[in-house]
């Protein structure tokens, strides 16, 4: 965390810039950097990305961002999920059909309330408003989504989606923002 209570955009002398905007950094190592794309690039067709380290700076690379690019946080094929009883969804602790499950995702456009990059989400009524509609699909059928928005207590760039499992779950799920789909993912269920 930095002095403003946000995820730091400078770790161990390393910084990632998107059009000169420093990205919040979650993790750095010799072979990996996990950064959150800053909301400040919203609406741009091309973005220059540069990594600055104590060993030197990379040459800028040009990318073409999408307005949304949904992806569920997961380990292997299975989503990182929390069951209705607030326990971690796992092979030894599967969810029951018809219950609520919470998944976490990234790739949405900036929430309409203008939350600054790297902020920790507070529980406020206007946090429920996203720029694009959200859906969770199961075998191409839309499931009941009770909440889709920033995850309270976590970095604002992450989304929390509370959904109701189908009564007979057998197959994969997909998360959709606007007209963009995530990769398929699985949940552990009975």
LINPEZI-V851436 format. One record per residue. N is the residue number from 1. RES is the residue in one small letter. SS is DSSP state (2 for helix, 1 for strand, 0 for the rest). Layout:
BEGIN
{{N RES SS} {N RES SS}}
END
This chain:
BEGIN
{{1 x 0} {2 x 0} {3 x 0} {4 x 0} {5 x 0} {6 x 0} {7 x 0} {8 x 0} {9 x 0} {10 x 0} {11 x 1} {12 x 0} {13 x 0} {14 x 1} {15 x 1} {16 x 1} {17 x 1} {18 x 1} {19 x 0} {20 x 0} {21 x 1} {22 x 1} {23 x 0} {24 x 1} {25 x 1} {26 x 1} {27 x 1} {28 x 1} {29 x 0} {30 x 0} {31 x 0} {32 x 0} {33 x 1} {34 x 1} {35 x 1} {36 x 1} {37 x 0} {38 x 0} {39 x 2} {40 x 2} {41 x 2} {42 x 0} {43 x 0} {44 x 0} {45 x 0} {46 x 0} {47 x 1} {48 x 1} {49 x 1} {50 x 1} {51 x 1} {52 x 1} {53 x 1} {54 x 0} {55 x 0} {56 x 1} {57 x 1} {58 x 0} {59 x 0} {60 x 0} {61 x 1} {62 x 1} {63 x 1} {64 x 0} {65 x 0} {66 x 0} {67 x 0} {68 x 0} {69 x 0} {70 x 0} {71 x 1} {72 x 1} {73 x 0} {74 x 1} {75 x 1} {76 x 0} {77 x 0} {78 x 1} {79 x 1} {80 x 0} {81 x 1} {82 x 1} {83 x 1} {84 x 0} {85 x 0} {86 x 0} {87 x 0} {88 x 1} {89 x 0} {90 x 1} {91 x 0} {92 x 0} {93 x 1} {94 x 0} {95 x 1} {96 x 0} {97 x 0} {98 x 0} {99 x 0} {100 x 1} {101 x 1} {102 x 1} {103 x 1} {104 x 1} {105 x 1} {106 x 1} {107 x 0} {108 x 0} {109 x 0} {110 x 0} {111 x 0} {112 x 0} {113 x 0} {114 x 0} {115 x 0} {116 x 0} {117 x 0} {118 x 0} {119 x 0} {120 x 1} {121 x 0} {122 x 0} {123 x 0} {124 x 0} {125 x 2} {126 x 2} {127 x 2} {128 x 2} {129 x 0} {130 x 0} {131 x 0} {132 x 0} {133 x 0} {134 x 1} {135 x 1} {136 x 1} {137 x 1} {138 x 1} {139 x 0} {140 x 0} {141 x 1} {142 x 1} {143 x 0} {144 x 0} {145 x 1} {146 x 1} {147 x 1} {148 x 1} {149 x 1} {150 x 1} {151 x 0} {152 x 0} {153 x 0} {154 x 0} {155 x 1} {156 x 0} {157 x 0} {158 x 0} {159 x 1} {160 x 1} {161 x 1} {162 x 1} {163 x 1} {164 x 1} {165 x 0} {166 x 0} {167 x 0} {168 x 0} {169 x 0} {170 x 0} {171 x 0} {172 x 0} {173 x 1} {174 x 1} {175 x 1} {176 x 1} {177 x 1} {178 x 0} {179 x 0} {180 x 1} {181 x 1} {182 x 0} {183 x 0} {184 x 0} {185 x 1} {186 x 1} {187 x 0} {188 x 0} {189 x 1} {190 x 0}}
END
